[in-house]
Amino acid sequence: MTEVKMKLNGETRSASVPPETTLLKMLRESFNLTGAKLGCDVGDCGACTVLVDGMSVNACLMLANQVDGREVLTIEGLATVEYLHPVQEAFETFASLQCGFCGPGVIMSAKALLDENPDPTIPEIRDALSGNLCRCTGYTKMIEAIQDAARILRAKEHA
Amino acid sequence: MRGFKVVEARDANHAVALLAELAPSVKVLAGGTDLLVDFKHAPHAPEVVLDITRAEDLKGVSMTDAGLRIGALATHTDIMRSPLVRESLPALVDAAHTIGAVQTRNLGTLGGNLVTCVPSMDSGPTLVALEARVTVAGPGGRRELPLTEFFVGPRKTVLKPDELLVDIIIPKKNVGKPTDFLKFGLRKGQALALVNVASSLWVDPKKTFVEPRIALGAVAPTVIRAPEAEAYLEGKKITPEAMSEAGRIAAGEARPISDFRASAQYRRDLIAVLTRRTLENACARVQDVRPGGSK
């Protein structure tokens, strides 16, 4: 077994897992964080997207042990009890999701984009979402929501 | 995934020592974007996985006496964000940008892309057009060889089970060389190249080609140079006709296959067009480069 200790959604957490355990499996099964989804399991669909040290990654393509000593942020760490993250709020306002399976991954990709680029163009947003497959929506309303969230976050920054 | 043991390397020398001890029943884990996918589908898992992701000396991009050194563990995102690369060899940024998607570029490494050695690798052509060299470490020490000699065939390199790719070096004489990379895939994101091409060149005051280098991907068992097209261009006046002719020659030098993505003939047509365009784009970049960079 491997001991993994990390900062998970702001709290120090640890787990003991077999060495071949992926980060995704540990999140879902050791911590019951089921927001990141098991989709393709080969890094194509992006449903398992989480942030490790602020960078978006496919949780299905990392071993749990690789996040030892690092910071992991999942969709569950984005909202507080009172407030949704502006990206989540915008996805609700614009009805950006239908079935919702891809949603946590898409929103984490959007969060990583906006952390780095507060005013992305539409091509930049499309590029940032190219690792997240959605078979319901056609992405249009996601892009509108991300633009709106970017506006709100920029306004907050200046306030 | 089937069970395996994981050992972690502190640095490159530690990794080489562990490889000597564990080879051949060991697999090296870098970005994991290919390796973990293979494990999920393979009937047998390896006994031991050597995780090198914490070996800091295998990361980073720096300028050395030999040239631009890119650590084998530099991710595609590291390359895209490196001020050194962006300034001196923007074609490497373009090539890195065409790989996978953000999440896979954040994990996947340059060394991993070369070691996996699929013919359509997007890192290969630009490096080959810049005559990159690689450093390999093993029980007998380190050796350096041209990248073209590192590639052996589809998914096969010269690396022995107890050897490790350490870094990739673009020789000093080619740092700043005008270069362009183009990839043609069936989608913009997450698509394998049907063909990818890179061209590098200097231009002398008489407006003729100096040291043109053309590299083709996905059209032979490994990334290849197009020596006949290069020889045709050397010393020739820069004209649209010369660049088109070089494209036609390059198309004849490749050995593309037909598969479910495209026919061999379509790939040949793509080589001709992409070669011409990369030459045109590289010429257009000449003004961006400081004078005196050429010999």
Interface residues (C-beta under 8 A of the other chain):
Chain A: T2 P18 P19 E20 T22 D41 V42 G43 D44 G46 T49 M55 S56 V57 N58 C60 L61 M62 L63 N65 Q66 S109 A112 L113 D127 A128 S130 G131 N132
Chain B: M1 R2 G3 F4 K5 V6 E8 L29 G31 G32 T33 L36 V37 F39 K40 A45 V49 D51 T53 T77 G100 A101 V102 Q103 T104 N106 L107 K188 G189 Q190
